[in-house]
Amino acid sequence: MCGRYVNSAASEDLIDEFDVEEVLDEDVPPSWNIAPTDPVRAIVQRLPRGADKPAPAEKGNASTHRRQLRTVRWGLVPSWAKDRKIGARLINARHETVTEKPAFKSAAARRRCLLPAGGYFEWQNTASGKVPYFLHADDGELLAFAGLYEVWRDKSLPEDDPGHWLWTCTVITQQATDLVGDIHDRSPVIVPAAMRAAWLDCSADDPLVARRLLDEMPEPHLEPYVVSSEVNSVKNNGPQLIDPVSSMSQVQPQDLS
């Protein structure tokens, strides 16, 4: 699974990296310990804010949409959910079933997104407890997690309340291989730069397109190293969390808090 990750990139950097055309919502500060239900930045492709909905003949035309940088909450709340609590259980969607599960199928067809990340944390089970690792691109480049997003209407709030529409997301995960698989059996699906446009283009409105793209994603080349057990607590944050440990004495294997 992917339960904690890092995004310290400024909005200006994300605009350049992902060819963003429209920036919306409040920015979020850099974080080296993003946890479920936290606000995160996401790249989506939608009609410009304030634009009229397209006529039926235009719905399949991706050229009418613009690439947007938005702030969403991590933990998907499907449109049919009775309340937002379900989001805490839907932080990840499995590659193998994402186009079949009711919670994700519609979003896989219509609402795919990219979630920028400098890397993510995973914990390896050992005889003495869980050891934290930081995994990042071997070339140091920004990663783009394959994600889905939803826009959920909170009927308990008036229409003029800023929280009336809740934007949420999930990270798609896959079976991990090589060194990553030795640490944990699941890893995020990483979208290479050459496939980002195709992933964001939901004009076909077909979950089979998402399935084909996921099957075509190449295996990422990630570099893992052990980090301090300070990352175990969501209360801790800062760039020191991704520093490699100089001694295993800095690691105190334990369950997450």
Order of alpha helices (4+ residues) and beta strands (2+ residues): beta-alpha-beta-beta-beta-beta-beta-alpha-beta-beta-beta-beta-beta-alpha-beta-alpha-alpha-beta
